């Protein structure tokens, strides 16, 4: 058989508007002479000559039988399947292995994995597999605060989130023979988790990037916490330290502190990458006062690299959600330098049937 051999579809059940009899299951022999049933079909009396006491078959029975059969064919031609029916399951001794039933809410199908199954899959009955579950329905991305509304049919979600990146430290004004180099901010924490309930209508909060350090030996602001309701929370990265003017060589910044781990990350979670020290080796003579040092590079996140270390004047911004800015750098005999803000966080929601 080939695909081109497919028969025409039944658009209307036989005798849909005609006279017909609802066919009973039980035998009608001795109950209603000559009436058909699913047990006997047309009884022997309809095949007995009338002169010998027989009864002719009823045309409404024929219409009723063909109507019942073709109504099912019409439903199947339209792609319809059936839902679990406890009475039917009992009558046939249970659904066979491999049977497909529509879910009660119409959102997918159940696959029967055992023979003679009378359990109800819609109430957690055994021997059924969610045949349509697990497919990706959609992806929602939040880069600003909001409320999550699931796509219809969503049964579970996987959430990825990152906190806001920290801002690098500022650099103080310098005199001849001095340099200043702020340390870089930390990247925001990353978390990934799967959730099967309590996700509809939750508040989504996007952690802001850390506030830029004001010009001078000022520390950068910490990144804000990104959260998906109470299910997943990703702290922002720490801000970098500011740097006072000093004669090289020197290193600016304490030992990089470990970032805070996310909560609710039941798949994977990690702190953001720490920022790097600012450092200065020496000053140089020549036009522009010279410079031999760097502001500290910013820490990266799972969504982008941190800012690279500036060699010269000023600070640089990170390159992705949750990434940190660098510390500011300042050559000798220069005015104080501010840093720049860290990058904000993000929430990505993967929706599954």
C-alpha angles and dihedrals in degrees: 000000000000134000088253089063092069110131124234118273122253106242097182131022116250113271090005091159097023132096111280142161123232102240114229123217097224122077114268095202106128090008105070114002113238097001118139125236137181088247098054104014105209104355124236090259090070089057094050117097111259090232087059093052098274126148123224116239117262117250089212089059090054090048090048094052095046091044092054093047096045093044087063090046091051091051092049092045087058090054094256124153131188133256125229113289116190095196092049091047090054092046093054096038094252136313116295125244109274096030117143121213131181116245116253091247093046093240097122145321140286123223117211111226100182137050125255093015116180097164120114112243092197091064097043098275117172125251098043131108125203094244095184099037124111101036117133110253100178149321125240121194124200121196093157134041114282148127123277116233112183122230110252111276096025110150100168139010136207112211127201118188141164131194124236118281121249123247121243122245125266128245126235126231113274137212128206112309094016133106133183127202125180120212122245125259124247125255120249121265118263127219136177125187143161121226131185101185145022094036101109115104096002121154116252116209121191115208112233121230114261115274115259116258114251117246110286136040092329128137120240120247123262118252118253126252118261114210142176101210110287092319102080131015127180117188120221125249123268121257121249124249123261120235131228119214112272142164112259145280100063144123121224122210139045122262103295108265118228112253122241118269119239122250124229093025096137093167103040137334135177141164120254121266113275120247121248129249121261111234142180127199103182145319123257132215124234140071113343095020096273129248135216109177144063142237108238118269117247122248120255131230134209088270102050150348122276121247115285119243115275118229105197127016132349134002137283133227127239123257106233146019111307095010122135132236124239127254116263120257127211129188123213121292093018137128122256118284130218124214126229130248125271120247120267124247131253140213123210119191120199110196122209133189 
